[in-house]
């Protein structure tokens, strides 16, 4: 099964919860993740996430958007682990990778996820890597994480209008979200200080593209930072297991 196919299957799960929209409210998120008595207390949520424990969609909501308040959140910094992932993915035989390749891929993804623990791209590759290695338990953990993060983004706004954007914490998550539907996109356009529009290669469901609120990315922007869009890349030949 191709990555594009599993992304489309996961989007079915997104659609089923789309009616339960939950736009992130920063004051509520900040208060909840810093309350040690709250089920959304951030250290506990992140520990459970990394351990692969089951989380509710509401807990994923606070986990994803709460990351913007953590010291590790540096979305404008280079991610050396991601570069390693890209280099490995460029050279391995996707259908018949070696054990060494898979071990190196898992290590590189783990390093990259220290910078971006909710990257749909990385979660998908981790599911592929563990599935290829025969570790179905971890494969399912990362597949479940991927589905939940896509749902979190999907329910944060319709994305159909500038005033109803979906909210993302990394620019790449918007691109990944569209790729998750099996759709191709064109170069995104920054249309305001908070919103980016990513047009589809061809209209989908009468929409020409999606609007994403990227404002969190610049919360801690260095004064001398000049924005440069990261190079995008697709990985549509990965074959994670299909869960029924």
C-alpha positions in Angstrom: 0.0 0.0 0.0 1.4 3.4 -0.9 1.8 6.2 1.5 -0.7 8.2 -0.5 -3.2 5.4 0.0 -2.8 5.1 3.8 -2.9 8.9 4.1 -6.3 8.8 2.3 -7.6 6.1 4.6 -6.5 8.1 7.6 -8.4 11.1 6.2 -11.6 9.0 6.5 -11.1 9.1 10.2 -10.6 12.9 10.0 -13.9 13.4 8.2 -15.8 11.5 10.8 -14.8 14.0 13.5 -14.8 17.1 11.3 -18.1 18.3 12.8 -16.5 18.5 16.3 -14.4 21.6 15.4 -12.0 22.8 18.1 -10.2 26.0 17.3 -7.2 26.4 19.5 -7.7 29.1 22.2 -4.2 30.1 23.4 -5.1 31.2 26.9 -7.0 28.0 27.6 -4.2 25.8 26.3 -1.5 27.7 28.2 -3.5 27.4 31.5 -4.3 23.7 31.1 -0.8 22.5 30.1 0.8 24.3 33.0 -1.7 23.0 35.6 -0.2 20.0 37.3 -3.7 18.9 38.4 -5.0 19.0 34.8 -5.2 15.9 32.5 -3.6 18.2 30.0 -0.5 18.9 32.1 2.2 19.0 29.4 5.0 16.9 30.9 2.6 14.1 31.5 1.0 14.3 28.0 4.3 14.2 26.3 5.5 11.3 28.4 2.4 9.4 27.5 2.7 10.3 23.8 6.3 9.1 23.6 5.4 5.9 25.4 2.6 5.2 22.9 -0.2 5.3 25.4 -3.7 5.9 24.1 -4.8 9.5 24.2 -8.1 11.2 23.4 -8.6 13.7 20.6 -8.9 16.4 23.2 -5.6 15.4 24.7 -3.9 15.4 21.3 -5.3 18.9 20.8 -3.6 20.2 23.9 -0.4 18.2 23.2 -0.1 19.5 19.6 -0.8 23.2 20.2 0.8 23.2 23.7 4.1 22.3 22.1 4.3 26.0 21.0 4.9 26.9 24.6 7.7 24.5 25.2 11.4 25.4 25.3 12.0 22.7 22.6 9.7 24.5 20.2 12.1 26.2 17.7 10.3 25.8 14.3 12.7 28.2 12.5 15.8 26.3 13.5 17.5 23.8 11.3 16.6 20.1 12.0 19.7 18.0 11.3 17.8 14.8 11.9 15.4 15.7 9.0 18.4 16.1 6.7 19.5 12.6 7.6 16.1 11.2 7.0 15.9 12.8 3.6 19.3 11.4 2.7 18.4 7.9 3.8 15.0 8.0 2.0 16.8 9.1 -1.2 19.0 6.1 -1.3 17.2 3.1 0.1 15.1 0.6 -1.8 11.6 1.3 -0.3 10.2 -2.2 -1.0 13.4 -4.1 0.0 15.4 -2.0 2.5 18.2 -3.6 4.4 18.1 -4.0 8.2 20.9 -1.5 8.5 18.9 1.0 6.4 15.8 0.6 8.6 17.9 0.9 11.8 19.5 4.1 10.5 16.1 5.5 9.4 14.5 4.9 12.8 17.5 6.6 14.5 17.4 9.6 12.1 13.6 10.0 12.6 14.0 9.8 16.3 16.5 12.6 16.2 14.4 14.7 13.9 11.3 14.2 16.1 13.2 15.9 19.0 12.7 19.1 17.0 9.3 18.2 15.5 7.6 15.4 17.4 4.3 15.8 15.5 5.5 15.9 11.9 3.0 13.9 9.8 5.9 13.1 7.5 8.1 11.6 10.3 5.2 9.8 11.9 4.4 8.1 8.6 8.0 7.1 8.0 8.3 5.7 11.5 5.2 3.6 10.9 6.7 2.4 7.7 10.1 1.6 9.3 8.7 -0.3 12.2 6.3 -2.2 10.0 9.1 -3.2 7.7 11.1 -4.3 10.7 8.2 -6.5 11.8 7.4 -4.5 14.9 3.7 -4.2 14.4 3.1 -2.8 17.9 5.2 0.3 17.3 4.0 0.5 13.7 0.4 0.9 15.0 1.5 3.4 17.6 2.9 5.7 15.0 0.0 5.1 12.6 -2.4 6.1 15.4 -0.3 9.2 16.2 -0.4 10.2 12.5 -4.2 9.8 12.3 -4.7 11.8 15.5 -2.4 14.7 14.5 -4.2 15.0 11.1 -7.5 15.0 12.9 -6.2 17.7 15.3 -5.3 20.0 12.4 -8.5 19.2 10.5 -10.7 20.2 13.4 -8.9 23.4 14.1 -10.7 25.3 11.3 -12.3 24.6 7.9 -9.4 25.9 6.0 -11.8 27.1 3.3 -11.5 30.8 4.2 -8.8 33.2 5.4 -10.9 33.8 8.6 -11.4 30.1 9.1 -7.8 28.7 8.7 -6.6 25.4 10.0 -3.9 26.0 12.7 -0.4 24.5 12.3 2.8 24.8 14.4 5.2 24.1 11.5 5.0 25.2 7.9 5.6 21.7 6.7 2.5 20.4 8.5 0.2 22.3 6.1 2.0 20.7 3.1 1.8 17.3 4.8 -1.9 17.7 5.6 -2.7 18.2 1.9 -0.4 15.3 0.9 -2.4 13.2 3.4 -5.4 13.5 1.1 -3.4 12.3 -1.8 -3.6 15.8 -3.4 -0.9 17.7 -5.1 -0.3 21.3 -4.2 1.4 24.3 -5.7 3.7 26.8 -3.9 2.1 28.4 -0.9 1.4 32.1 -0.6 1.8 34.2 2.6 -1.2 36.4 2.5 -1.0 38.0 5.9 1.1 38.0 9.1 -0.8 34.9 10.3 -2.2 33.1 7.3 -0.7 31.1 4.4 -2.7 29.9 1.4 -1.6 26.6 -0.2 -3.4 26.1 -3.6 -4.2 22.7 -4.9 -2.8 21.7 -8.3 -6.5 21.2 -9.3 -9.7 22.3 -7.4 -11.0 19.8 -4.9 -14.6 19.8 -3.7 -15.0 23.3 -5.2 -12.0 24.5 -3.1 -8.9 26.0 -4.8 -6.7 25.4 -1.7 -6.5 25.6 2.1 -5.7 28.4 4.4 -3.4 27.7 7.4 -2.7 29.9 10.4 1.1 29.7 10.9 1.3 32.5 13.5 2.8 30.3 16.2 5.9 29.7 14.0 6.9 33.3 14.5 6.2 33.7 18.2 9.9 33.5 19.1 11.3 34.6 15.8 14.9 36.1 16.1 15.0 39.7 15.1 17.5 39.0 12.3 15.6 36.0 10.9 14.8 36.1 7.2 12.1 33.6 6.1 13.1 31.0 3.6 10.7 28.2 2.7 12.1 24.8 3.4 12.5 22.4 0.5 9.5 20.1 0.3 9.6 16.5 -0.7 7.1 13.7 -1.0 7.4 10.0 -0.1 4.4 8.4 -1.8 6.0 5.0 -2.2 6.1 4.0 1.4 4.0 1.0 2.3 2.8 1.0 6.0 0.5 -1.8 7.1 -3.3 -1.2 6.6 -5.2 -1.6 9.9 -8.7 -2.9 9.7 
